[in-house]
Amino acid sequence: MICQAHSPSTFRTARVIVILMSILMVKKILLDGTPCRKCSQAEEILRKRGYWDRIDTVVYAEEGMAESEGMKLAAEYNVDLAPFFIVKDEEASDRLYTRVFEFIKKELEVPSSGTAEYDVVVANLKYDGIEPGMILDDAQGAFGGELILAFSGAEDVVLIDLAVKNGKPFSVFCLDTGRLHSETYTYLDIVRDHFGINIEISSPSPVLLEPFVSEKGLNSFYREGHSECCGIRKVEPLNRALKGRRAWATGLRRDQSPATRSDLKHAEYDTGHLNDAGKPLVKINPLLDWTSSQVWDYIRINDVPYNPLHDSGYRSIGCQPCTRPLRPGEHERAARWWWENDTKRECGLHMK
């Protein structure tokens, strides 16, 4: 079952281009006859970005029907998920994409010159009093694929949901310290599948980690503080994750840690990380004014997946040995590095 995506007027203006290159999208029809949710989301993103008319052909892979056009293509290209995109070029081999934002960035988006200036002073005036989704939408429009979202917990998955609904390019990374809860690793895959996105994983450098563990053991932070361990397992991997970016977005809230986060802004220059032009990255904090209750209201209303550890009393989730369930009456950050003074309960990722 094949349908053409072009209107007659679009086809006339693109006739010369189509001769050289054509784009085919494969969407899935489930066994019960309903359309694949991720495929519908991908189409919505393409429409919002104004790229839908660039899709020459849409083909359907019908579950249980190996002879359907889409299932044949899936077998031919060894793909086991949908949607996927095939770009045929007369002067090159076929190009396959299974991620809609990668496809947009590499095939449809006009490359950014990287010269556009983003003024955080102007941005903060603009962001005052507006919703997080609008802040993130503005940042996505300003930085495109050079904006990356930090993902680990409840606030961050809200940002991903907002970014997907905005329909503009972004990417996501997660720091795998090697000491996360097993539930967190499972949760990463759930988020990938739910949103149909790629999550870039940044892990500790063995060159730094192995001698540290060999000399001090696995749990030296209980004796000497967590800063050195976090520096190796989190701060250095963050530096690598932000290479080549112009901006990153976080789920930081002011009320998470009044001792260390009360003076944050919606937009800041991150002088600890420089872009390829040698200028500070821009750091965006869309959820800055939200409370924990607002975050969880959003998650429940929008049916956003969350880490099941939250149902077991965990509020702020980090590495397994450095996180415990919250006790009655405690602030949400009290369960992180609980053996240390509360003014030191930062891993170093967000210290100025």
Backbone hydrogen bonds in HBPLUS format (Angstrom, degrees):
<---DONOR---> <-ACCEPTOR-->    atom                        ^
c    i                          cat <-CA-CA->   ^        H-A-AA   ^      H-
h    n   atom  resd res      DA  || num        DHA   H-A  angle D-A-AA Bond
n    s   type  num  typ     dist DA aas  dist angle  dist       angle   num
A0003-CYS N   A0058-VAL O   3.10 MM  55  5.48 165.2  2.13 157.5 161.8     1
A0058-VAL N   A0003-CYS O   3.03 MM  55  5.48 171.2  2.04 169.1 170.8     2
A0005-ALA N   A0056-ASP O   3.32 MM  51  5.42 166.6  2.34 119.2 123.1     3
A0011-PHE N   A0007-SER O   3.00 MM   4  6.24 158.8  2.04 157.5 163.8     4
A0012-ARG N   A0008-PRO O   3.10 MM   4  6.38 151.1  2.19 147.0 153.9     5
A0013-THR N   A0009-SER O   3.24 MM   4  6.53 163.1  2.27 150.3 153.4     6
A0014-ALA N   A0010-THR O   3.02 MM   4  6.14 139.6  2.19 145.0 156.4     7
A0017-ILE N   A0014-ALA O   3.04 MM   3  5.33 115.3  2.48 105.4 121.0     8
A0018-VAL N   A0014-ALA O   2.94 MM   4  6.12 162.5  1.97 164.6 170.3     9
A0019-ILE N   A0015-ARG O   3.37 MM   4  6.59 145.4  2.50 144.9 152.0    10
A0020-LEU N   A0017-ILE O   2.90 MM   3  5.39 132.9  2.12 110.1 122.2    11
A0021-MET N   A0017-ILE O   2.91 MM   4  6.13 159.7  1.95 156.5 163.3    12
A0090-GLU N   A0020-LEU O   3.01 MM  70  5.51 163.6  2.04 156.6 161.6    13
A0022-SER N   A0088-LYS O   2.90 MM  66  5.27 153.1  1.98 145.5 154.3    14
A0088-LYS N   A0022-SER O   2.86 MM  66  5.27 162.2  1.89 159.8 163.8    15
A0056-ASP N   A0023-ILE O   2.95 MM  33  5.30 131.0  2.19 132.6 147.2    16
A0057-THR N   A0023-ILE O   3.18 MM  34  6.59 153.3  2.25 154.1 157.9    17
A0024-LEU N   A0086-ILE O   2.89 MM  62  5.15 164.6  1.91 149.9 155.2    18
A0086-ILE N   A0024-LEU O   2.84 MM  62  5.15 162.4  1.87 151.2 157.3    19
A0025-MET N   A0057-THR O   2.85 MM  32  6.28 162.5  1.88 160.5 165.4    20
A0059-VAL N   A0025-MET O   2.80 MM  34  6.17 164.4  1.83 162.8 168.0    21
A0026-VAL N   A0084-PHE O   2.83 MM  58  5.37 169.7  1.84 167.2 169.5    22
A0084-PHE N   A0026-VAL O   3.24 MM  58  5.37 146.3  2.36 134.1 143.7    23
A0027-LYS N   A0059-VAL O   2.82 MM  32  6.22 158.0  1.87 161.6 168.3    24
A0061-ALA N   A0027-LYS O   2.67 MM  34  6.00 160.8  1.70 159.4 166.3    25
A0036-CYS N   A0028-LYS O   3.04 MM   8  5.35 152.3  2.12 156.1 148.6    26
A0029-ILE N   A0061-ALA O   2.86 MM  32  6.06 159.0  1.91 145.4 146.1    27
A0063-GLU N   A0029-ILE O   2.96 MM  34  6.18 172.9  1.97 174.3 173.7    28
A0030-LEU N   A0034-THR O   2.84 MM   4  5.40 160.5  1.88 172.5 166.6    29
A0033-GLY N   A0030-LEU O   2.82 MM   3  5.26 159.1  1.86 118.9 123.5    30
A0040-SER N   A0036-CYS O   3.07 MM   4  6.40 154.1  2.14 149.3 156.2    31
A0041-GLN N   A0037-ARG O   2.93 MM   4  6.24 154.6  2.00 149.9 157.3    32
A0042-ALA N   A0038-LYS O   2.90 MM   4  6.13 157.0  1.95 146.8 152.7    33
A0043-GLU N   A0039-CYS O   3.01 MM   4  6.28 157.6  2.06 147.7 153.2    34
A0044-GLU N   A0040-SER O   2.97 MM   4  6.20 156.7  2.03 146.0 152.5    35
A0045-ILE N   A0041-GLN O   2.93 MM   4  6.21 155.0  2.00 150.9 157.4    36
A0046-LEU N   A0042-ALA O   3.01 MM   4  6.27 162.4  2.04 150.1 154.4    37
A0047-ARG N   A0043-GLU O   2.91 MM   4  6.15 155.1  1.97 149.7 156.7    38
A0048-LYS N   A0044-GLU O   2.90 MM   4  6.11 163.7  1.93 150.7 155.1    39
A0049-ARG N   A0045-ILE O   3.02 MM   4  6.18 150.6  2.11 147.3 155.1    40
A0051-TYR N   A0046-LEU O   2.79 MM   5  5.02 155.0  1.86 162.7 158.4    41
A0050-GLY N   A0047-ARG O   3.03 MM   3  5.04 152.7  2.11 101.2 109.8    42
A0054-ARG N   A0051-TYR O   2.87 MM   3  5.39 158.1  1.92 117.2 124.6    43
A0055-ILE N   A0052-TRP O   3.07 MM   3  5.67 166.0  2.09 117.2 121.7    44
A0070-GLY N   A0060-TYR O   3.00 MM  10  4.77 144.3  2.13 129.6 118.8    45
A0065-MET N   A0062-GLU O   2.95 MM   3  5.49 152.7  2.03 142.0 142.4    46
A0068-SER N   A0065-MET O   3.06 MM   3  5.64 168.7  2.07 118.7 122.2    47
A0072-LYS N   A0068-SER O   3.06 MM   4  6.34 156.8  2.11 158.8 165.7    48
A0073-LEU N   A0069-GLU O   3.07 MM   4  6.38 157.1  2.13 147.6 153.7    49
A0074-ALA N   A0070-GLY O   2.88 MM   4  6.12 153.6  1.95 145.9 153.8    50
A0075-ALA N   A0071-MET O   3.02 MM   4  6.24 154.3  2.09 144.7 150.6    51
A0076-GLU N   A0072-LYS O   2.88 MM   4  6.11 156.8  1.94 147.2 154.4    52
A0077-TYR N   A0073-LEU O   2.88 MM   4  6.04 159.7  1.93 154.7 158.3    53
A0078-ASN N   A0074-ALA O   2.89 MM   4  5.63 104.4  2.47 130.3 146.2    54
A0079-VAL N   A0074-ALA O   2.84 MM   5  4.81 162.5  1.87 141.3 147.0    55
A0078-ASN N   A0075-ALA O   3.33 MM   3  4.91 154.1  2.40  92.2  99.7    56
A0085-PHE N   A0097-TYR O   2.78 MM  12  5.06 161.1  1.82 151.3 157.6    57
A0097-TYR N   A0085-PHE O   2.92 MM  12  5.06 154.2  1.99 147.6 152.2    58
A0087-VAL N   A0095-ARG O   2.83 MM   8  5.02 167.7  1.84 151.4 155.8    59
A0095-ARG N   A0087-VAL O   2.90 MM   8  5.02 160.7  1.94 143.0 149.5    60
A0092-ALA N   A0089-ASP O   3.17 MM   3  5.29 167.6  2.18 109.5 113.3    61
A0103-PHE N   A0099-ARG O   3.01 MM   4  6.23 159.7  2.05 154.0 160.2    62
A0104-ILE N   A0100-VAL O   2.91 MM   4  6.17 158.1  1.96 148.2 153.9    63
A0105-LYS N   A0101-PHE O   2.93 MM   4  6.04 168.0  1.95 146.5 150.1    64
A0106-LYS N   A0102-GLU O   2.96 MM   4  6.05 165.6  1.99 151.7 155.3    65
A0107-GLU N   A0103-PHE O   2.93 MM   4  5.69 149.1  2.02 145.5 152.9    66
A0108-LEU N   A0104-ILE O   2.95 MM   4  4.85 145.8  2.07 123.6 133.8    67
A0109-GLU N   A0104-ILE O   2.76 MM   5  5.73 151.0  1.85 169.5 163.4    68
A0123-ALA N   A0119-ASP O   2.91 MM   4  6.12 159.2  1.95 149.9 156.9    69
A0124-ASN N   A0120-VAL O   2.87 MM   4  5.95 159.1  1.91 145.0 149.0    70
A0125-LEU N   A0121-VAL O   3.23 MM   4  6.49 150.6  2.32 142.6 150.0    71
A0126-LYS N   A0122-VAL O   3.01 MM   4  6.28 152.2  2.09 146.8 155.0    72
A0127-TYR N   A0123-ALA O   2.77 MM   4  5.99 146.3  1.88 149.8 160.2    73
A0130-ILE N   A0127-TYR O   3.21 MM   3  5.57 177.1  2.21 128.0 128.1    74
A0134-MET N   A0131-GLU O   3.04 MM   3  5.48 128.9  2.31 109.8 122.1    75
A0135-ILE N   A0131-GLU O   3.18 MM   4  6.58 152.8  2.25 150.0 158.3    76
A0136-LEU N   A0132-PRO O   2.90 MM   4  6.14 167.9  1.91 157.8 160.4    77
A0137-ASP N   A0133-GLY O   2.88 MM   4  5.98 149.4  1.97 136.8 146.1    78
A0138-ASP N   A0134-MET O   3.00 MM   4  6.17 155.8  2.06 143.3 148.5    79
A0139-ALA N   A0135-ILE O   3.07 MM   4  6.39 157.1  2.13 147.5 153.8    80
A0140-GLN N   A0136-LEU O   2.81 MM   4  6.05 158.1  1.86 153.1 159.3    81
A0141-GLY N   A0137-ASP O   2.95 MM   4  6.15 153.9  2.02 144.6 151.7    82
A0142-ALA N   A0138-ASP O   2.93 MM   4  6.16 143.7  2.06 142.0 152.3    83
A0143-PHE N   A0139-ALA O   2.93 MM   4  6.03 157.5  1.99 153.4 157.8    84
A0144-GLY N   A0140-GLN O   2.77 MM   4  5.01 145.2  1.89 133.1 141.2    85
A0146-GLU N   A0143-PHE O   3.00 MM   3  5.34 152.5  2.07 137.7 136.0    86
A0147-LEU N   A0144-GLY O   3.13 MM   3  5.93 153.4  2.20 124.4 125.9    87
A0246-ARG N   A0146-GLU O   3.12 MM 100  5.44 166.3  2.14 136.4 140.7    88
A0247-ALA N   A0146-GLU O   3.28 MM 101  6.42 154.1  2.35 155.8 148.5    89
A0171-SER N   A0147-LEU O   3.18 MM  24  6.55 140.6  2.34 146.2 156.5    90
A0148-ILE N   A0247-ALA O   3.10 MM  99  6.58 152.8  2.18 138.8 144.6    91
A0249-ALA N   A0148-ILE O   2.96 MM 101  6.33 150.1  2.05 142.7 149.7    92
A0149-LEU N   A0171-SER O   2.72 MM  22  6.10 162.1  1.75 146.3 149.7    93
A0173-PHE N   A0149-LEU O   2.94 MM  24  6.28 158.6  1.99 167.5 166.9    94
A0150-ALA N   A0249-ALA O   2.98 MM  99  6.21 170.7  1.99 177.5 174.6    95
A0151-PHE N   A0173-PHE O   2.91 MM  22  5.97 149.2  2.01 166.8 175.9    96
A0157-VAL N   A0153-GLY O   3.12 MM   4  6.42 150.4  2.21 153.0 161.1    97
A0158-VAL N   A0154-ALA O   3.27 MM   4  6.53 144.0  2.40 143.2 152.3    98
A0158-VAL N   A0155-GLU O   3.19 MM   3  5.23 126.7  2.50  94.4 108.1    99
A0159-LEU N   A0155-GLU O   3.19 MM   4  6.63 150.5  2.28 143.7 151.2   100
A0160-ILE N   A0156-ASP O   3.04 MM   4  6.43 153.4  2.12 145.7 152.7   101
A0161-ASP N   A0157-VAL O   3.03 MM   4  6.24 160.4  2.07 143.3 148.0   102
A0162-LEU N   A0158-VAL O   2.93 MM   4  6.22 160.4  1.97 152.8 158.2   103
A0163-ALA N   A0159-LEU O   2.80 MM   4  5.99 160.8  1.84 152.8 158.4   104
A0164-VAL N   A0160-ILE O   2.91 MM   4  6.11 161.0  1.95 154.4 158.6   105
A0165-LYS N   A0161-ASP O   3.08 MM   4  6.27 161.0  2.12 145.5 150.7   106
A0166-ASN N   A0162-LEU O   2.92 MM   4  6.18 137.9  2.10 143.5 155.4   107
A0167-GLY N   A0164-VAL O   3.08 MM   3  5.35 139.0  2.25 101.9 113.2   108
A0200-GLU N   A0172-VAL O   2.89 MM  28  6.14 163.9  1.91 150.3 145.1   109
A0174-CYS N   A0200-GLU O   2.77 MM  26  6.18 148.4  1.87 166.7 171.5   110
A0202-SER N   A0174-CYS O   2.98 MM  28  6.29 162.2  2.02 160.1 163.7   111
A0176-ASP N   A0202-SER O   3.04 MM  26  6.00 149.9  2.13 133.6 143.0   112
A0320-GLN N   A0179-ARG O   2.75 MM 141  5.92 162.9  1.78 156.9 159.8   113
A0184-THR N   A0181-HIS O   3.01 MM   3  5.19 129.3  2.28  99.1 112.4   114
A0185-TYR N   A0181-HIS O   3.33 MM   4  6.81 151.9  2.41 149.3 155.6   115
A0186-THR N   A0182-SER O   3.15 MM   4  6.48 159.8  2.19 150.5 155.6   116
A0187-TYR N   A0183-GLU O   2.92 MM   4  6.07 151.2  2.00 140.1 148.8   117
A0188-LEU N   A0184-THR O   3.01 MM   4  6.32 146.1  2.13 147.1 154.7   118
A0190-ILE N   A0186-THR O   3.12 MM   4  6.49 150.9  2.21 145.6 154.4   119
A0191-VAL N   A0187-TYR O   2.94 MM   4  6.23 159.1  1.98 157.7 161.7   120
A0192-ARG N   A0188-LEU O   3.01 MM   4  6.28 161.4  2.04 148.9 154.2   121
A0193-ASP N   A0189-ASP O   3.01 MM   4  6.20 167.2  2.03 150.2 152.9   122
A0194-HIS N   A0190-ILE O   2.84 MM   4  5.96 160.5  1.88 150.5 156.8   123
A0195-PHE N   A0191-VAL O   3.12 MM   4  6.16 170.1  2.13 154.1 155.0   124
A0196-GLY N   A0192-ARG O   2.79 MM   4  5.49 126.2  2.08 138.4 153.2   125
A0197-ILE N   A0192-ARG O   3.23 MM   5  5.21 140.1  2.40 133.1 141.3   126
A0208-LEU N   A0205-SER O   3.01 MM   3  5.48 139.4  2.18 111.5 121.5   127
A0209-LEU N   A0205-SER O   2.84 MM   4  6.02 171.3  1.85 160.6 163.6   128
A0210-GLU N   A0206-PRO O   3.04 MM   4  5.42 159.6  2.08 131.6 137.9   129
A0213-VAL N   A0209-LEU O   2.95 MM   4  6.16 167.9  1.96 165.6 167.1   130
A0214-SER N   A0210-GLU O   2.91 MM   4  5.99 158.9  1.96 149.4 156.3   131
A0215-GLU N   A0211-PRO O   2.95 MM   4  5.99 152.2  2.03 142.6 148.7   132
A0216-LYS N   A0212-PHE O   2.88 MM   4  5.95 165.6  1.90 152.7 157.3   133
A0217-GLY N   A0213-VAL O   2.75 MM   4  4.54 143.0  1.88 126.7 132.0   134
A0222-TYR N   A0219-ASN O   3.32 MM   3  6.15 160.3  2.37 120.7 123.7   135
A0223-ARG N   A0220-SER O   2.94 MM   3  5.45 140.1  2.10 111.4 122.3   136
A0224-GLU N   A0220-SER O   2.87 MM   4  5.99 169.8  1.88 162.3 165.8   137
A0225-GLY N   A0221-PHE O   2.99 MM   4  4.43 136.1  2.18 120.5 122.3   138
A0230-CYS N   A0226-HIS O   2.91 MM   4  6.01 169.5  1.92 164.1 167.5   139
A0231-GLY N   A0227-SER O   2.86 MM   4  5.93 144.4  1.99 139.6 149.9   140
A0232-ILE N   A0228-GLU O   3.21 MM   4  6.51 147.0  2.32 144.2 150.8   141
A0233-ARG N   A0229-CYS O   2.86 MM   4  6.05 169.5  1.87 158.1 161.6   142
A0234-LYS N   A0230-CYS O   2.73 MM   4  5.11 146.4  1.84 137.2 142.9   143
A0235-VAL N   A0230-CYS O   2.97 MM   5  6.38 158.9  2.02 147.7 154.6   144
A0236-GLU N   A0231-GLY O   3.03 MM   5  6.10 156.2  2.09 151.7 156.0   145
A0238-LEU N   A0234-LYS O   2.93 MM   4  6.04 146.1  2.05 143.7 153.5   146
A0239-ASN N   A0235-VAL O   3.06 MM   4  6.40 153.1  2.14 148.8 155.4   147
A0240-ARG N   A0236-GLU O   3.30 MM   4  6.69 152.1  2.38 147.0 153.4   148
A0241-ALA N   A0237-PRO O   2.92 MM   4  6.17 152.3  1.99 146.0 154.4   149
A0242-LEU N   A0238-LEU O   3.02 MM   4  6.24 143.0  2.17 153.8 161.7   150
A0243-LYS N   A0240-ARG O   3.25 MM   3  5.32 161.2  2.29 104.0 109.6   151
A0245-ARG N   A0242-LEU O   3.20 MM   3  5.56 156.2  2.26 135.6 132.8   152
A0282-VAL N   A0246-ARG O   3.06 MM  36  6.45 162.6  2.09 141.1 144.8   153
A0248-TRP N   A0282-VAL O   2.91 MM  34  6.48 150.9  2.00 160.0 169.6   154
A0284-ILE N   A0248-TRP O   2.84 MM  36  6.17 164.4  1.87 153.8 159.1   155
A0250-THR N   A0284-ILE O   2.93 MM  34  6.37 155.0  2.00 167.6 175.7   156
A0256-GLN N   A0253-ARG O   3.26 MM   3  5.48 162.6  2.29 107.1 112.3   157
A0254-ARG N   A0288-LEU O   3.09 MM  34  5.54 174.0  2.09 141.2 139.7   158
A0260-THR N   A0257-SER O   2.94 MM   3  5.64 149.3  2.04 122.1 130.0   159
A0261-ARG N   A0257-SER O   2.80 MM   4  5.54 150.3  1.89 167.7 171.4   160
A0264-LEU N   A0261-ARG O   3.40 MM   3  5.61 166.3  2.42 114.3 113.7   161
A0285-ASN N   A0266-HIS O   2.75 MM  19  4.72 164.1  1.77 141.4 144.0   162
A0268-GLU N   A0283-LYS O   2.94 MM  15  5.16 149.4  2.03 143.6 153.0   163
A0283-LYS N   A0268-GLU O   2.80 MM  15  5.16 168.4  1.82 153.2 156.9   164
A0270-ASP N   A0281-LEU O   2.72 MM  11  5.19 171.6  1.72 160.2 161.6   165
A0273-HIS N   A0270-ASP O   3.10 MM   3  5.81 169.3  2.12 120.7 124.1   166
A0281-LEU N   A0273-HIS O   2.83 MM   8  5.81 156.2  1.89 157.7 154.9   167
A0275-ASN N   A0279-LYS O   2.67 MM   4  5.46 161.1  1.71 159.1 161.5   168
A0278-GLY N   A0275-ASN O   2.91 MM   3  5.30 162.0  1.95 116.6 120.3   169
A0288-LEU N   A0285-ASN O   3.32 MM   3  5.60 158.9  2.37 121.2 120.8   170
A0290-TRP N   A0287-LEU O   2.98 MM   3  5.33 156.8  2.04 116.0 123.6   171
A0295-VAL N   A0291-THR O   3.17 MM   4  6.53 154.0  2.24 147.9 154.9   172
A0296-TRP N   A0292-SER O   3.02 MM   4  6.33 163.3  2.05 154.9 158.4   173
A0297-ASP N   A0293-SER O   2.84 MM   4  6.01 147.4  1.95 145.5 155.1   174
A0298-TYR N   A0294-GLN O   3.05 MM   4  6.20 158.1  2.10 143.3 148.4   175
A0299-ILE N   A0295-VAL O   3.04 MM   4  6.36 159.1  2.08 147.2 152.9   176
A0300-ARG N   A0296-TRP O   3.05 MM   4  6.17 163.1  2.08 146.0 149.6   177
A0301-ILE N   A0297-ASP O   2.95 MM   4  6.04 168.7  1.96 153.1 156.9   178
A0302-ASN N   A0298-TYR O   2.95 MM   4  5.91 160.1  1.99 151.4 156.6   179
A0304-VAL N   A0299-ILE O   2.96 MM   5  4.86 160.5  1.99 141.0 146.5   180
A0303-ASP N   A0300-ARG O   3.37 MM   3  5.07 160.4  2.41  96.1 101.7   181
A0310-HIS N   A0307-ASN O   3.03 MM   3  5.99 164.0  2.06 128.6 131.9   182
A0311-ASP N   A0308-PRO O   3.00 MM   3  5.50 145.0  2.12 111.1 120.1   183
A0312-SER N   A0309-LEU O   2.89 MM   3  5.10 154.7  1.96 106.8 115.2   184
A0314-TYR N   A0309-LEU O   3.28 MM   5  5.68 158.5  2.33 146.8 141.2   185
A0326-LEU N   A0313-GLY O   2.80 MM  13  5.72 165.7  1.82 148.5 144.5   186
A0322-CYS N   A0319-CYS O   3.14 MM   3  5.41 143.7  2.28 107.3 118.0   187
A0337-TRP N   A0322-CYS O   3.18 MM  15  5.32 161.0  2.22 141.4 146.5   188
A0324-ARG N   A0335-ALA O   3.16 MM  11  5.27 143.6  2.30 138.6 148.4   189
A0330-GLU N   A0327-ARG O   3.08 MM   3  5.65 164.1  2.10 143.4 143.3   190
A0334-ALA N   A0331-HIS O   2.86 MM   3  5.36 160.9  1.90 121.2 127.7   191
A0336-ARG N   A0333-ARG O   3.15 MM   3  5.52 165.3  2.18 115.2 117.0   192
A0340-GLU N   A0337-TRP O   2.96 MM   3  5.83 165.6  1.98 134.2 135.4   193
A0344-LYS N   A0341-ASN O   2.97 MM   3  5.65 165.2  2.00 123.5 128.3   194
A0345-ARG N   A0342-ASP O   3.47 MM   3  5.35 169.9  2.48 104.9 105.6   195
A0346-GLU N   A0344-LYS O   2.88 MM   2  5.68 140.2  2.04  98.8  90.2   196
